[in-house]
Amino acid sequence: MQTSLGRRDSNTVVPPMDSSDHLPAKSRGWLIGFLALNIVAFTAVIFLSIGSASLVLSWAKTHLDSLMMLYLAMVLTLVVGNIVNSRLKAVLVFWEWPEPWPINRAFSRYLPKEAPSASADSGQPPIGPTAQRNLWNQIFRKHKSDPAVTEAATQFRLAQELTWLSFVILVFFGIGTLAIGHITAPTLAYSACLLFQYLCAAMAARTIGIRFFSDVLAIAQTHKLFAQTGERT
């Protein structure tokens, strides 16, 4: 399995975040709509900050080059987002480094205590971070074609992409507004709202991600129980 870093390593592979996987058209539509809404909000804030249409037009002409670079950078961010290191996107969600995904503690934290172990060898869930990471990757690769796993992975990837886009919007529009515009109450409030938007997106993506990792384990347990039942009948 190819990692987001461009090399094979079973210890660090997290397949749903692989840059070679593409979001469905519907999910990409959400990203485009999210970006378009933020562009409209950015334009409205500039208008409120300056005060009148004539002054906005004059300001836009003066800062035309900066605005074009800003909008182009945002569009390029959306276009090339798939090739950005998925580990970086995960860091923006989970705020941990160097292993941001919670698979290092998938069994110790997210496996229900009363559930049978997913470890077929020892009968007990793994304890160490490396062992947990390896086993989770093994389980995911085995069940990734399950519709429930596919849907959960897609939701997580969309949430992670929205978090990444929120962070980029915060950098470009938040700092850009203060850099090329006037530092006024509307621009300061707008920058604060962009920070809040990113924090909300990150927390939502983290919740969805943890649920995804837990769902994979739950589905693996279900398959194991069905297999055990079939062997007894």
C-alpha positions in Angstrom: 0.0 0.0 0.0 1.3 3.4 -1.0 1.7 5.9 1.8 1.0 9.6 1.6 4.7 10.0 1.8 5.3 8.1 -1.4 6.8 5.0 0.0 5.6 1.6 1.3 5.5 1.2 5.1 3.0 -1.0 6.8 3.6 0.8 10.1 2.4 4.1 9.0 -0.1 3.5 6.2 -3.6 4.9 6.7 -5.3 4.0 3.4 -8.4 6.3 3.6 -6.0 9.3 3.7 -4.0 8.2 0.7 -3.6 11.0 -1.8 -4.3 8.6 -4.6 -7.9 8.2 -3.4 -10.3 10.8 -4.8 -13.4 12.1 -3.1 -16.7 11.5 -4.8 -18.2 14.3 -7.0 -20.8 15.1 -4.3 -18.0 15.6 -1.7 -16.0 17.7 -4.0 -19.1 19.8 -4.6 -19.3 20.5 -0.8 -15.7 21.7 -0.9 -16.3 24.0 -3.9 -19.5 25.4 -2.2 -17.6 25.9 1.0 -14.9 27.8 -0.8 -17.4 29.9 -2.8 -19.3 30.8 0.4 -16.0 32.0 2.0 -15.1 34.1 -1.1 -18.5 35.8 -0.9 -18.0 36.4 2.8 -14.6 37.8 2.2 -16.0 40.2 -0.5 -18.8 41.3 1.9 -16.3 42.0 4.7 -14.2 44.2 2.4 -17.3 46.1 1.4 -18.3 46.6 5.0 -14.8 47.7 6.0 -14.5 50.3 3.2 -18.0 51.6 3.3 -19.3 52.3 -0.2 -19.4 50.8 -3.6 -17.3 53.5 -5.2 -14.6 53.2 -2.6 -14.7 49.4 -2.9 -14.1 49.7 -6.7 -11.3 52.2 -6.1 -9.8 50.0 -3.5 -10.1 46.9 -5.7 -8.3 48.7 -8.6 -5.5 49.7 -6.3 -5.1 46.2 -4.9 -6.1 44.3 -8.1 -2.8 42.3 -8.3 -3.0 41.3 -4.6 -6.6 40.2 -4.9 -5.9 38.2 -8.1 -3.1 36.4 -6.4 -5.2 35.8 -3.3 -8.1 34.3 -5.3 -5.8 32.3 -7.5 -4.0 30.9 -4.5 -7.4 29.8 -3.0 -8.5 28.1 -6.2 -5.1 26.4 -6.6 -5.4 25.2 -3.0 -8.6 23.4 -3.8 -7.3 22.0 -7.1 -4.0 20.6 -5.7 -5.4 19.7 -2.3 -5.2 16.0 -3.2 -1.4 16.0 -3.5 -0.8 17.8 -0.1 0.7 15.4 2.4 -2.2 13.7 4.2 -0.2 13.6 7.4 -0.2 17.4 7.4 -4.0 17.5 7.0 -4.3 15.0 9.9 -2.2 17.2 12.1 -4.6 20.0 11.5 -7.4 17.7 12.7 -5.8 15.8 15.6 -3.1 18.4 16.7 -0.6 15.6 17.2 2.8 14.8 15.7 4.4 12.7 14.2 1.6 10.2 14.2 -1.6 12.3 14.2 -4.1 9.5 13.5 -5.3 7.8 16.6 -4.6 4.3 15.4 -1.7 4.1 17.8 -4.3 3.8 20.5 -7.2 2.3 18.5 -7.6 -0.8 20.7 -6.7 0.6 24.1 -9.0 3.6 23.8 -11.7 2.9 21.1 -12.3 -0.9 21.3 -15.3 -1.6 23.7 -14.0 -3.2 26.8 -16.7 -5.9 26.6 -16.0 -6.7 23.0 -14.1 -9.8 21.9 -10.5 -9.1 20.9 -9.7 -8.4 17.3 -6.4 -10.2 17.8 -6.7 -13.8 16.5 -3.3 -14.8 17.8 -3.1 -14.0 21.4 -6.8 -13.5 22.1 -6.0 -10.1 23.7 -5.9 -6.7 22.0 -2.4 -5.3 21.4 -1.0 -2.9 23.9 2.0 -1.1 22.3 1.4 1.8 19.9 3.2 0.0 17.0 1.3 -3.2 17.5 -2.0 -1.3 17.6 -1.1 0.6 14.5 -0.1 -2.5 12.6 -3.2 -4.5 13.5 -5.6 -1.6 12.7 -4.0 -1.3 9.2 -4.3 -5.0 8.7 -8.0 -4.9 9.8 -8.8 -1.9 7.6 -7.2 -3.5 4.5 -9.3 -6.6 5.1 -12.6 -4.8 5.4 -12.1 -1.6 3.4 -14.5 -2.8 0.7 -17.3 -3.1 3.2 -19.9 -0.4 2.3 -20.1 0.9 5.9 -16.3 1.3 6.0 -16.2 3.0 2.6 -18.9 5.4 3.7 -17.2 6.2 7.0 -13.9 6.7 5.3 -15.4 9.1 2.7 -17.1 11.1 5.5 -13.8 11.3 7.4 -11.8 12.4 4.3 -14.4 15.1 3.5 -14.3 16.4 7.1 -10.5 16.4 6.9 -10.5 18.2 3.6 -12.9 20.8 5.0 -10.6 21.3 7.9 -7.6 21.7 5.6 -9.5 24.2 3.5 -10.7 26.1 6.6 -7.0 26.5 7.7 -6.0 27.7 4.3 -8.9 30.2 4.2 -7.8 31.4 7.7 -4.3 32.0 6.4 -5.1 33.6 3.1 -8.3 35.5 3.8 -7.8 36.2 7.5 -4.2 37.4 7.3 -4.8 38.7 3.7 -7.7 40.8 4.8 -5.6 42.4 7.5 -2.6 42.8 5.2 -4.2 44.4 2.1 -7.3 45.9 3.8 -7.9 48.2 6.6 -7.7 46.9 10.2 -11.2 47.7 11.3 -13.8 46.1 13.6 -15.3 44.1 10.6 -11.9 42.8 9.5 -10.9 41.8 13.0 -14.2 40.1 13.6 -14.0 38.4 10.3 -10.5 37.0 11.1 -11.8 35.8 14.5 -14.7 34.1 12.7 -12.3 32.3 10.4 -10.3 31.1 13.3 -13.5 29.8 14.9 -14.5 28.2 11.6 -11.3 26.3 11.5 -11.5 25.2 15.2 -15.1 23.9 14.6 -14.1 22.1 11.4 -11.1 20.5 13.2 -13.2 19.3 16.2 -16.0 18.0 13.9 -13.4 16.1 11.8 -11.8 14.7 14.9 -15.1 13.4 16.1 -15.9 11.9 12.7 -12.4 10.4 12.5 -12.6 8.7 15.9 -16.0 7.3 15.0 -14.5 6.0 11.7 -11.7 4.2 13.5 -14.1 2.8 16.0 -16.5 1.7 13.2 -13.8 -0.2 11.5 -13.1 -2.1 14.7 -16.8 -2.7 15.3 -17.3 -4.1 11.7 -14.3 -6.3 12.2 -15.8 -7.7 15.4 -19.1 -8.3 13.6 -17.4 -10.2 10.8 -15.5 -12.2 13.4 -18.6 -13.1 15.3 -20.5 -14.2 12.2 -17.5 -16.3 11.2 -17.4 -18.0 14.6 -21.1 -18.6 14.5 -20.8 -20.2 11.1 -18.1 -22.5 12.3 -20.2 -23.7 15.1 -23.3 -24.5 13.0 
